Amino acid sequence: MARSMVIKVTAGSDAPERCNQAFTVAAAAIASGVPVSLWLTGESSWFGLPGRAKEFSLPEATPLADLLDVVLSAGKVTVCTQCAARRGIKQEDLIEGVRIAGASTFVEEVLGEGVQALVY
């Protein structure tokens, strides 16, 4: 059985350390060969838009844009449907490779065999 991770990040610039930690764990898992699905919810939804991750700064941390690039290179990135709608974000606004999906998709992913789910 192959193990995989679903990581939900609920924080953005409002809680920078928690946000960066989620992206760091997702990128580290990708680098280790673990399949990853990263969910951007709440304020982290903004990082699905072009250029937004480059605006994020946290001392002593790998740049968020670099971490996002790692996840996009081999994993899935999803913006929550309701979170996107509340922020006026549409699919065509997002970085190529980022999708919008809802709770039923999240539940399906986290209930998969061998999945480790983390929420930040």
N, CA, C and O of each residue as an XYZ file, in Angstrom:
480
protein
N       0.836     -1.174      0.000
C       0.000      0.000      0.000
C       0.887      1.244      0.000
O       1.734      1.400      0.879
N       0.700      2.123     -0.971
C       1.438      3.378     -1.045
C       0.808      4.398     -0.112
O      -0.415      4.526     -0.058
N       1.636      5.118      0.616
C       1.153      6.159      1.510
C       1.084      7.478      0.756
O       1.889      7.719     -0.143
N       0.141      8.325      1.109
C       0.034      9.655      0.537
C      -0.414     10.625      1.625
O      -0.840     10.214      2.705
N      -0.310     11.917      1.323
C      -0.688     12.937      2.287
C      -1.678     13.915      1.669
O      -1.554     14.302      0.508
N      -2.657     14.301      2.468
C      -3.536     15.408      2.147
C      -3.287     16.441      3.235
O      -3.472     16.170      4.421
N      -2.865     17.630      2.814
C      -2.529     18.686      3.757
C      -3.453     19.869      3.492
O      -3.508     20.398      2.382
N      -4.174     20.270      4.531
C      -5.071     21.423      4.426
C      -4.455     22.570      5.207
O      -4.172     22.443      6.399
N      -4.252     23.682      4.532
C      -3.741     24.878      5.200
C      -4.870     25.900      5.279
O      -5.436     26.307      4.265
N      -5.183     26.301      6.506
C      -6.302     27.204      6.758
C      -5.851     28.638      7.009
O      -6.675     29.544      7.132
N      -4.538     28.836      7.083
C      -3.988     30.151      7.413
C      -3.208     30.704      6.237
O      -2.659     29.958      5.426
N      -3.170     32.026      6.159
C      -2.378     32.702      5.144
C      -1.432     33.674      5.816
O      -0.758     33.323      6.785
N      -1.382     34.867      5.318
C      -0.522     35.895      5.904
C      -0.959     36.274      7.315
O      -0.198     36.889      8.062
N      -2.191     35.906      7.679
C      -2.702     36.188      9.024
C      -2.018     35.331     10.096
O      -2.003     35.713     11.266
N      -1.460     34.196      9.719
C      -0.726     33.298     10.628
C       0.451     32.724      9.839
O       0.429     31.551      9.465
N       1.471     33.533      9.587
C       2.519     33.157      8.643
C       3.295     31.896      9.002
O       3.641     31.126      8.106
N       3.580     31.658     10.275
C       4.350     30.460     10.622
C       3.549     29.190     10.363
O       4.084     28.211      9.842
N       2.279     29.202     10.720
C       1.436     28.027     10.471
C       1.282     27.801      8.972
O       1.339     26.663      8.507
N       1.090     28.856      8.228
C       0.956     28.759      6.777
C       2.220     28.172      6.162
O       2.156     27.214      5.391
N       3.367     28.749      6.505
C       4.623     28.294      5.922
C       4.919     26.852      6.308
O       5.470     26.099      5.504
N       4.565     26.460      7.514
C       4.816     25.083      7.951
C       4.057     24.090      7.074
O       4.603     23.048      6.710
N       2.816     24.394      6.732
C       2.034     23.498      5.882
C       2.688     23.342      4.507
O       2.806     22.229      3.994
N       3.108     24.452      3.918
C       3.764     24.405      2.614
C       5.108     23.672      2.704
O       5.477     22.936      1.789
N       5.835     23.874      3.804
C       7.123     23.206      3.995
C       6.954     21.698      4.092
O       7.702     20.948      3.465
N       5.981     21.251      4.868
C       5.726     19.815      5.012
C       5.290     19.225      3.673
O       5.729     18.135      3.306
N       4.436     19.931      2.946
C       3.989     19.442      1.630
C       5.176     19.301      0.674
O       5.300     18.287     -0.013
N       6.044     20.307      0.626
C       7.203     20.253     -0.275
C       8.185     19.164      0.160
O       8.756     18.475     -0.685
N       8.386     19.004      1.468
C       9.294     17.960      1.965
C       8.756     16.575      1.610
O       9.523     15.683      1.249
N       7.452     16.396      1.713
C       6.857     15.110      1.351
C       7.054     14.836     -0.139
O       7.425     13.726     -0.522
N       6.808     15.839     -0.980
C       7.023     15.689     -2.429
C       8.474     15.297     -2.693
O       8.741     14.378     -3.467
N       9.414     15.998     -2.047
C      10.839     15.720     -2.243
C      11.207     14.312     -1.797
O      12.191     13.744     -2.270
N      10.421     13.751     -0.892
C      10.655     12.387     -0.404
C       9.918     11.337     -1.230
O       9.985     10.145     -0.932
N       9.221     11.782     -2.262
C       8.511     10.847     -3.130
C       7.108     10.497     -2.691
O       6.501      9.569     -3.224
N       6.585     11.232     -1.723
C       5.236     10.972     -1.215
C       4.225     11.752     -2.060
O       4.409     12.951     -2.272
N       3.167     11.104     -2.545
C       2.115     11.846     -3.249
C       1.431     12.818     -2.286
O       1.093     12.449     -1.162
N       1.229     14.061     -2.733
C       0.661     15.100     -1.881
C      -0.482     15.815     -2.585
O      -0.415     16.123     -3.775
N      -1.530     16.069     -1.813
C      -2.614     16.942     -2.229
C      -2.678     18.068     -1.207
O      -2.978     17.833     -0.037
N      -2.393     19.296     -1.651
C      -2.388     20.462     -0.770
C      -3.655     21.262     -0.998
O      -3.940     21.691     -2.116
N      -4.416     21.460      0.073
C      -5.673     22.208      0.011
C      -5.473     23.589      0.599
O      -5.027     23.728      1.738
N      -5.804     24.616     -0.180
C      -5.717     26.008      0.255
C      -7.114     26.469      0.649
O      -8.012     26.566     -0.188
N      -7.281     26.752      1.937
C      -8.584     27.177      2.443
C      -8.426     28.466      3.233
O      -7.314     28.850      3.595
N      -9.533     29.127      3.497
C      -9.460     30.381      4.237
C      -8.525     31.359      3.545
O      -8.541     31.485      2.321
N      -7.709     32.051      4.335
C      -6.816     33.072      3.787
C      -5.716     32.513      2.884
O      -5.147     33.248      2.077
N      -5.414     31.223      3.013
C      -4.395     30.649      2.116
C      -4.915     30.509      0.684
O      -4.131     30.272     -0.236
N      -6.208     30.651      0.491
C      -6.785     30.572     -0.859
C      -6.128     31.556     -1.810
O      -6.001     31.285     -3.004
N      -5.712     32.697     -1.281
C      -5.079     33.724     -2.113
C      -3.809     33.225     -2.789
O      -3.430     33.744     -3.839
N      -3.143     32.228     -2.209
C      -1.887     31.744     -2.782
C      -2.097     30.905     -4.042
O      -1.124     30.498     -4.677
N      -3.326     30.647     -4.403
C      -3.623     29.991     -5.663
C      -3.572     30.951     -6.848
O      -3.603     30.529     -8.003
N      -3.493     32.241     -6.549
C      -3.443     33.261     -7.597
C      -1.993     33.573     -7.978
O      -1.105     33.536     -7.126
N      -1.754     33.877     -9.249
C      -0.395     34.200     -9.687
C       0.198     35.365     -8.890
O      -0.455     36.386     -8.676
N       1.443     35.189     -8.459
C       2.169     36.245     -7.788
C       1.919     36.390     -6.306
O       2.718     37.022     -5.614
N       0.845     35.831     -5.795
C       0.513     36.033     -4.381
C       1.511     35.360     -3.440
O       1.839     35.922     -2.395
N       1.992     34.183     -3.783
C       2.958     33.501     -2.907
C       4.269     34.283     -2.845
O       4.967     34.234     -1.832
N       4.611     34.999     -3.908
C       5.846     35.792     -3.918
C       5.759     36.970     -2.951
O       6.785     37.474     -2.492
N       4.548     37.408     -2.641
C       4.346     38.530     -1.731
C       4.516     38.114     -0.265
O       4.714     38.964      0.603
N       4.439     36.820      0.005
C       4.525     36.290      1.365
C       5.980     36.273      1.830
O       6.869     35.853      1.090
N       6.213     36.728      3.053
C       7.576     36.742      3.580
C       7.573     36.286      5.032
O       6.749     36.722      5.837
N       8.509     35.400      5.349
C       8.690     34.934      6.721
C      10.179     34.733      6.945
O      10.799     33.919      6.262
N      10.766     35.466      7.896
C      12.211     35.328      8.138
C      12.605     33.875      8.423
O      11.883     33.131      9.086
N      13.772     33.500      7.901
C      14.357     32.176      8.125
C      13.549     31.036      7.502
O      13.740     29.875      7.865
N      12.664     31.350      6.582
C      11.830     30.326      5.945
C      12.097     30.299      4.442
O      12.413     31.321      3.834
N      11.964     29.120      3.861
C      12.046     29.000      2.404
C      10.909     29.823      1.804
O       9.786     29.759      2.305
N      11.162     30.587      0.759
C      10.101     31.388      0.149
C       8.885     30.525     -0.233
O       9.021     29.447     -0.812
N       7.725     31.024      0.103
C       6.486     30.286     -0.150
C       6.318     29.961     -1.634
O       5.840     28.882     -1.983
N       6.704     30.881     -2.499
C       6.584     30.633     -3.944
C       7.407     29.425     -4.360
O       6.977     28.646     -5.211
N       8.589     29.260     -3.771
C       9.435     28.109     -4.086
C       8.783     26.815     -3.615
O       8.795     25.809     -4.324
N       8.215     26.850     -2.412
C       7.547     25.657     -1.869
C       6.337     25.290     -2.727
O       6.112     24.114     -3.016
N       5.567     26.285     -3.129
C       4.403     26.040     -3.976
C       4.827     25.438     -5.309
O       4.162     24.538     -5.821
N       5.925     25.928     -5.874
C       6.418     25.375     -7.141
C       6.760     23.886     -6.995
O       6.479     23.091     -7.892
N       7.364     23.516     -5.869
C       7.694     22.103     -5.627
C       6.416     21.270     -5.593
O       6.341     20.212     -6.218
N       5.423     21.749     -4.868
C       4.172     20.978     -4.767
C       3.503     20.880     -6.134
O       3.027     19.811     -6.516
N       3.465     21.978     -6.865
C       2.838     21.951     -8.196
C       3.584     21.052     -9.176
O       2.988     20.552    -10.130
N       4.872     20.842     -8.953
C       5.664     20.025     -9.878
C       5.285     18.553     -9.835
O       5.459     17.839    -10.822
N       4.768     18.093     -8.703
C       4.494     16.654     -8.603
C       3.247     16.321     -7.781
O       2.895     15.150     -7.641
N       2.588     17.321     -7.248
C       1.411     17.068     -6.423
C       0.190     17.790     -6.967
O       0.199     18.327     -8.075
N      -0.862     17.788     -6.155
C      -2.094     18.497     -6.508
C      -2.262     19.675     -5.567
O      -1.935     19.588     -4.384
N      -2.777     20.783     -6.099
C      -3.102     21.948     -5.283
C      -4.543     22.321     -5.583
O      -4.943     22.461     -6.739
N      -5.312     22.477     -4.511
C      -6.741     22.744     -4.632
C      -7.122     23.935     -3.772
O      -6.681     24.048     -2.628
N      -7.939     24.823     -4.318
C      -8.547     25.906     -3.549
C      -9.982     25.486     -3.248
O     -10.713     25.038     -4.131
N     -10.364     25.637     -2.000
C     -11.713     25.298     -1.535
C     -12.768     26.102     -2.305
O     -12.612     27.307     -2.505
N     -13.822     25.439     -2.728
C     -14.891     26.068     -3.498
C     -15.508     27.259     -2.772
O     -15.598     28.350     -3.335
N     -15.928     27.058     -1.538
C     -16.578     28.138     -0.787
C     -15.603     29.271     -0.487
O     -15.967     30.445     -0.542
N     -14.367     28.913     -0.170
C     -13.349     29.933      0.120
C     -13.086     30.790     -1.115
O     -12.957     32.011     -1.020
N     -13.010     30.141     -2.266
C     -12.805     30.862     -3.525
C     -13.985     31.794     -3.795
O     -13.799     32.961     -4.140
N     -15.183     31.276     -3.637
C     -16.383     32.075     -3.901
C     -16.450     33.297     -2.990
O     -16.793     34.387     -3.448
N     -16.131     33.131     -1.717
C     -16.166     34.258     -0.773
C     -15.154     35.344     -1.142
O     -15.333     36.509     -0.788
N     -14.109     34.967     -1.842
C     -13.056     35.906     -2.216
C     -13.147     36.345     -3.682
O     -12.300     37.097     -4.163
N     -14.166     35.879     -4.375
C     -14.340     36.251     -5.778
C     -13.313     35.619     -6.700
O     -13.048     36.134     -7.786
N     -12.731     34.498     -6.269
C     -11.717     33.802     -7.065
C     -12.412     32.792     -7.974
O     -13.227     31.986     -7.524
N     -12.079     32.850     -9.245
C     -12.639     31.911    -10.227
C     -11.520     31.033    -10.766
O     -10.342     31.375    -10.663
N     -11.903     29.899    -11.344
C     -10.917     28.955    -11.877
C      -9.941     29.635    -12.843
O      -8.741     29.361    -12.807
N     -10.444     30.501    -13.686
C      -9.576     31.147    -14.678
C      -8.585     32.137    -14.053
O      -7.646     32.574    -14.718
N      -8.789     32.488    -12.794
C      -7.875     33.393    -12.087
C      -6.646     32.671    -11.538
O      -5.627     33.302    -11.256
N      -6.740     31.361    -11.388
C      -5.730     30.592    -10.662
C      -4.494     30.271    -11.486
O      -4.515     30.300    -12.716
N      -3.418     29.964    -10.773
C      -2.187     29.478    -11.379
C      -2.511     28.196    -12.146
O      -3.332     27.393    -11.702
N      -1.872     28.010    -13.283
C      -2.074     26.776    -14.039
C      -1.732     25.582    -13.153
O      -0.686     25.554    -12.504
N      -2.627     24.600    -13.136
C      -2.424     23.408    -12.325
C      -3.149     23.426    -10.991
O      -3.242     22.393    -10.327
N      -3.666     24.587    -10.585
C      -4.447     24.686     -9.351
C      -5.916     24.555     -9.726
O      -6.371     25.140    -10.708
N      -6.642     23.792     -8.944
C      -8.063     23.582     -9.223
C      -8.905     24.110     -8.066
O      -8.391     24.398     -6.985
N     -10.196     24.231     -8.310
C     -11.167     24.543     -7.269
C     -12.011     23.291     -7.072
O     -12.500     22.709     -8.040
N     -12.181     22.879     -5.824
C     -13.019     21.716     -5.510
C     -13.570     21.886     -4.095
O     -13.066     22.681     -3.302
N     -14.613     21.122     -3.807
C     -15.319     21.281     -2.549
C     -15.104     20.177     -1.535
O     -14.250     19.304     -1.688
N     -15.912     20.254     -0.498
C     -15.781     19.360      0.647
C     -15.918     17.889      0.279
O     -15.231     17.048      0.860
N     -16.779     17.562     -0.660
C     -16.947     16.152     -1.013
C     -15.659     15.583     -1.612
O     -15.324     14.423     -1.369
N     -14.941     16.385     -2.389
C     -13.661     15.945     -2.947
C     -12.626     15.791     -1.847
O     -11.850     14.836     -1.851
N     -12.610     16.731     -0.901
C     -11.686     16.649      0.229
C     -11.948     15.375      1.032
O     -11.012     14.648      1.364
N     -13.207     15.104      1.342
C     -13.561     13.902      2.105
C     -13.132     12.652      1.348
O     -12.576     11.729      1.944
N     -13.381     12.611      0.055
C     -12.977     11.457     -0.756
C     -11.458     11.245     -0.673
O     -10.995     10.112     -0.540
N     -10.695     12.324     -0.752
C      -9.240     12.203     -0.693
C      -8.757     11.720      0.668
O      -7.914     10.826      0.742
N      -9.282     12.299      1.747
C      -8.766     11.936      3.077
C      -9.194     10.542      3.513
O      -8.572      9.957      4.399
N     -10.238     10.005      2.911
C     -10.692      8.664      3.271
C     -10.048      7.569      2.416
O     -10.369      6.390      2.564
N      -9.153      7.959      1.538
C      -8.469      6.977      0.708
C      -7.558      6.082      1.540
O      -7.081      6.479      2.602
N      -7.328      4.896      1.054
C      -6.463      3.935      1.753
C      -5.033      4.464      1.807
O      -4.485      4.907      0.797
N      -4.441      4.412      2.987
C      -3.059      4.823      3.160
C      -2.829      6.321      3.197
O      -1.692      6.771      3.052
N      -3.890      7.111      3.389
C      -3.758      8.569      3.391
C      -3.529      9.088      4.794
O      -4.205      8.687      5.742
N      -2.572      9.981      4.912
C      -2.337     10.718      6.163
C      -2.828     12.140      5.926
O      -2.318     12.829      5.043
N      -3.799     12.585      6.693
C      -4.334     13.941      6.554
C      -3.788     14.816      7.683
O      -3.750     14.411      8.845
N      -3.364     16.034      7.306
C      -2.874     17.014      8.268
C      -3.601     18.326      8.007
O      -3.867     18.684      6.859
N      -3.917     19.032      9.074
C      -4.552     20.346      8.946
C      -3.725     21.362      9.708
O      -3.413     21.176     10.884
N      -3.377     22.431      9.025
C      -2.619     23.528      9.640
C      -3.473     24.774      9.663
O      -3.028     25.818     10.139
